[in-house]
Amino acid sequence: MGLERTAREIGDALRGARCRARLTQAQAGQVVGYSASAISRIEAGRMRLSYDRLLAFAELYRISPDSLTGRSVPDGSPLGTVGRPLDEEDAVRRRNLLTGALAAGATAAFGAASPASAAAGSGDPVAPLEDYLFRLPSAAPVPVTRLTRATETARADFRAARYSSLGRSLPGLLAAASSTWQESRGHAREKAAVALARAYVLAAELALKGHSDTAWAAADRALTAARASGDPVPIGEASRVLAITMRRSGNCPSAVRLLTNEARDLDARQERTGAVRTTLLLTAAYSAATGGDRTTALDLLEAAEEETARREAAPSDLFTVDATRAQVDVYRIGVFNALGAPDGGVEVTRRISIGNMPTPERRARAWTDTARMWHALRDGPRTFAALRHVEQEAPQEVRRPALRALTADLVYASARVSGVREFAIRTGSLPS
């Protein structure tokens, strides 16, 4: 009998299993009898489950209960027979949900018209994207130059952390890019494929920030479009976001393999491809650390730092991330956090100049990793100071689910920090 797992560990395992089953939180909840918000709390480790409810999830996701609980199934308690059983009706419902998800993807591939969106006016930046991703709105082809400008405008929204604006514009941009790519020929088709790939990269980045299940679909489509373009830079960009979705679903080794294989194909001596290669190595380092592979994580981090040092005189302007020494330092903090050794990042924070990083989104990400480091070291005041910096740089960033959870932890910590409760209410971590 193994050691029983914490609620956070069980939640992480459930999230990974659900993503591998290609089910949304609402779909999973429909089968096992929970709301989507309850599934979210369970996966965040904020809601404990009885053993019979864990068995229901194990049956739904077709996984061993031991992988969730760390202990064996009691004698006489086969799957689906404890508590509310998963009967034949539930099994049929599960098959229908899976079939419906696949059908939605097939419908989108043939360019069907979009239904009206009830989510377009909601406060969730990802809601419009979730509503439209599997069934894009109708759109006519546009000149490739106009499409490229629209993609750059969307990129500017992402880099400035204007996520609500980005969420509203992405469905139309994706529809126009898809239509233009389908109707174009020759060099114009290749350029349209680059724009389509980058629009899907932005969709994946936004979905990842919102912990949305649409991230895997957006990332997969980004890589398909990128490969159609034949351009190694968007191929690398799309591979990076796809690997992040793999890591989020618990498949860290596969994420590392994808990233290192793609990096191997890129020429480190060329400015464009060398910079993308560095970002792939950094993401691979963090993915390895998340999977507990310390040696690989640190080796990849050092390789990325060496490549960055060779290009320090002329850093590239990449699409959503950077390949600079400051970015390497941010990843170094994140790697130590993931390895459970946050003290290794303290020295890094003394030399990094977050204020000089080029975009609000990147500065907010750096302060986020810093907040996680201080939180792991149980330094509430410094955690709160870092969260305040996140809010100053990018007010919408601090409302992400992960940061709201971190803020809530500070509220209920034994050592109270002045101003945290007001901050939590202002940023949506606590009800007003």
N, C-alpha and C positions, 0 to 999 in steps of 0.2 A: 504494500500500500504506500503510495507516494505522499508527499506533503500536499495539503489542500491549498488551493490557489486563492488569492485575494479577489475581491470584487472587481478591481481594476484589471487584473490579469484575465479573469473570466470574460469581462466586457470586451477586452481586446481580441480574445479568441472568438467570441461570438461575432464581432464585427468582421473579422477576417473570413469566417465561414460564410457569413451572409453575402459578402462581396464575391466570394468564389462561386456561390450559388446564383449570382446575378439577380438578387432580390433587393428591392428597396426596403426601407424600414417599415413603410406602410404595408407592403405586401407580406413581409414576415409577420408583422403584428396581426394582420387579418387571419392568418392561419392559426397562430398560437393564442390569440385572444388578448392582444395588447394594442394600445394606440401607438402611432408612430413616435410620439413624444416619449412614451414609456420605453420603447425600444432604444431611443436615443439615450435615455438616462441609464438603462441597463448597460449599454455598450460603453458609456463613460465611467462605469463603476460607481454610479451614484444611487443605484437601486439594486438591492440584493434579491436573489431568487431562491425559492425553496428548491429542494432537490428534485421534486417531481416536475417543476417548471423547467429546470435544466434538461431533464430527460426529453421534454417536449421539443426544446430547441435542438437537441442532438438528433432527434428523429427527423425534424424538418430539414436540417442541413446535412443529414446522412454522415454524421461524424460520431466518433466514440465518446460516450459521456466522460470517460476517464480523462480525455484531453481537455475537458472543461473543469472538472472538479479535482483532479489529482487523486481520486480514490475509485475503487472498483464499484460496479453496480451491485446493490444488495441482492442477496439470494431472493428469488421469487418476485423480482421487480424488473421484468423485461421492458425494453423501450416501449413507450406509448401506453403503458398500462397503469401508471401511477398518476393520481390526480386526474386532470382532464385528459382523457386519452386522445391520441391522434387517430381517429377512426377513418373509415373508408371515405367519408365525405371530406375530411381534411386532406387526405391524400389526393383526391380528385381536385380539390381547390388548389393545392400546391402545383399539380401538373398544369392546371389552367393558367396559373400565374406565370409559370415559367414559359408556357407556350405563348402567352400574351406578350411577354417581354421580347421574345424572339420575333414575333410577328411585327411588333412596333418597329424593331430595327430594320426588318425587311421592307416595311412600308416606307420608312424614311429613305432607304436606298433607292426606291423607285420614284422619289420626288413627289409624294402625295401632298395635297394641300393641307394646311394647318388648321386646326380648330381654333375657335376663339379662346383666348387665354384669360382665365380668372386670376392667375397669379401675377400678371404683368404689373399690377399696381401695388403689390405687397411690399413690405419693408425688407424682405429677404433678398439680397442681391442675386442669389442663385435661382430664385423662384422662376423668373421668366425663362431662364435657360433650361431648367428641369421640365417646364411645361412644353417647350418647343423642340428639345434636342432630338427626339425620336420622330418628330414630324414637323420639319421646317416649314415656315410660311412660304407662300408662293413668291417668286421673285424673277424678274427678267434679267438677262445678262447685262453687264455694264462694261464700259471700257476698262481694260486692265489697269491703266494709270489711275483711274478713279477708284478702283478696287484697292489698289496698293495704298492710296492716300487714306482710305477708310480704315484699312488695317492698321496703319500707323497711328491714326486717331484713337483707335481702340487700345493700342499698345500704350499710348500716352496716358489713357485713363487708368490702365493697370499699374503703370509705374508710379503714378501719382496717388494710387490707392483710392481711386474714385470707383469703387466696386458697384455701387448702385447704377451709375451711368453705364458702366461696362456691361452689366447684366441686362440692361434694357436694349443696348445696341447690338449685342452679339447675335441674337436669333436672326435679325435682318441681314447682318453682315455674313453670317454663315450661309444663309439662303442665297444671297447674291453671289458669293464666292463659288458656291456649288454649281449654280446655274451657269456662271461665266466659264468655269472650268469645263463643264460638259459641252458647251457650245463652241469653245475656242479650239484652234488648231495651231500646230507648230510651236514657235517660241512663245506666243501669247498664251498657249495652253500651259506651258511650263511655268510661266510667271503666275498664272491664275492658280496653279497647284500650290505654289509657294504661299500665296495669300491665303488659300483655303487651309493649308497646314497650319499656318501661324494663327489664324482665327480659331482653329480647334485647340491649339496650344493654349491660347488665352482662355478658352472655355474650360479646359482641363485645370489650368491654374486657379481659376475662380472657383470651380467645383471643389478642388482640393482644400481651398481655404475655408469653404463652408461645410467640409466633411460630407459632401454630397456623393451619392452613388453614381451620378452621371459622369464622374471624373474618368472612370475606366473607358466608357464609350467614347468620350471626347478625345482622350489620349490615343486610343486605337485608331480613330478616324484621322487624327493628326498625322500619325505615322504612315497610314495608307496614302494620304495626299502628298506627304513629304517624299515618299519613295517614288511617286508618280512624277514629281518635279525633277528627280535626278540630282538635286542640289544637296551636297553633304551637310550644309549648315542647318537647314530646317529638319533634315533627317535626324541630326544629333539633338536638336531642340525637342523634337517630338519623342525621341527615344527616352530623353530625360524625364518628361512628364509621365510617360507610360510606365517607366521603372518606379516612379514614386507611387503610382496606383498599386503596383505589385507589392511594394514594400508596405503600404497601408493595409493590404489584405493579408499580411503576415508572411509573404513569400520573399524574404530578404535575399536568400542566395540566388534566386532567379533574377532579381533586380540587379544584383551586382554583376552577374554574368552578362546580362543584356548591356549594361553600361560599359563594362570593360571591353566587350566585343566591339561595340560601336566606336569606342575611343581608339581601339587598335587600328581601325580602318581610316582614321583621320590623321592627316599629316601635321605633326607638331611644329614643323618648320614654317608653315604658312600661317599668316596672321589670322585669317578668318577661321580656318579649320582648327588651328592650334588653340584658339580661345575657347571654341566649343568643346574641344577635347578636354580642356581643363575643367570645365563645368561638369562634364560627365564623370571625371575622376572624383570631383568633390562630392557629387551626389552618390557615387558608388561608395565613397568612404563613409558617408553618413548611413547608407543602407547597410553596409557591413557592420557598423557599430550598433545599429538597431538590432541586428541579428546576433549580437554578442561576439563577433569575430574581431577582437581587438587588433591582432597582428595585421590582418588585411586592411582594416580601417586606417591604421596609422601609416602603413606603407603607401596606400593610395593618397592619403593626405600629403605626405612628403613628396610624392611624385607630382601632384598638382602644384605644390609650392615651388618646386624646382622649375616647372614649366612657366609658371607665372613670373618668376624672377628673370627669365630670359626675355620676356616681353614687356617688362615694366615700363620701358620708355614709351610704348605706344599701346595702351590698353584698348581692346576692341569694344565697340558699342554693340553688345549682343541684344537679343530680343527681349528677354525678361530678366536675365541674371547678368552678373559680371564675372570677369576673370582677372581679378586684381588681388594684391596681397591682403587688402582689407577683407575681401570676400573669403579668402582662404582662412583668415583668422576667425571670421564668423562661423564658418564650418567647423573650425577646430573646437570652438566652444560647444557647438552642437554635438560633435563627436564625443567629447568628454562627458557631456550630459547623458547621451545615449548609452555610453559604456558604464554609467553609474559611478563615474569619477569626476564630479563637477569641479572639484578643487583644482583640477588640471587647467581649467579655463580662467582662473582668477588672474594669473599672470598675463594672459592674453588681453583681458579687459584693460590692463594698465597701459598697453601699447597701441591698442586700436583706437582710431579716431572715427567714431561712428558718424559724427556730424559732417565729415567730409565725403561720405559715401554719396553716390550720384543721384539717387531717387528716394522719395519718401517711402516707397514700398520696401526697398532694401534696408533703409535705416530702421524702419519699424521691425523688420525681420531680425536685424541685429540686436535691437533692444529686447525683442521677444526671447531670443536665446539667452541673453544676459539675465532676464527676469527668471527664466527657468533654472539657470545656474544658481542664482542667489536663493531661489525657493528651495532647491534641493539641498542647499547648505543651511537652510532654516534661518535665513537672514531676512526677516519680514520687511524691515524698513528699506533695504536695498532692492528687494523684489518690487515693492510698491513704487519706488523711485523709477525703476526701469519701466514699469507699466505706465507710469505717467509720461515718460518719454515716448512710448508707443502711441499714446493718445495724442500727444502734441504733434508727432510726425504724421499720423494717419488715423484720424478718429474712427473710420470704419474698420480698421484693422483690429482695434482693441475689442470689437464686438464679435469677433470670430468665436466659434464654440470653444476652441482650446483655451483661448485667453479668458473667456468668461468663466470657464472651469477653474483656471488658475486663480482668478480674482476671488471666486467663491471660497476656494481653499484658504485664502488669506483672511477672509471675513471670519471664518470659523476656527482659525488657528488659536491655540491657547494664549499666545502672546499677541495682544491686540495692537494694531498699528493705526495711528490717528489718521482719519480721512479715508480709510479703505471702504467703509460702508457707504459713504456718500459716492465714492468712485464707482462702487459696484452697482448702485442704483442708476447712476448716470449712464453707465455702459451696458446696462441690461443684464448684469450678472445676478441681480436681485430685483424682485418686483418693487415698484415704487410705492 
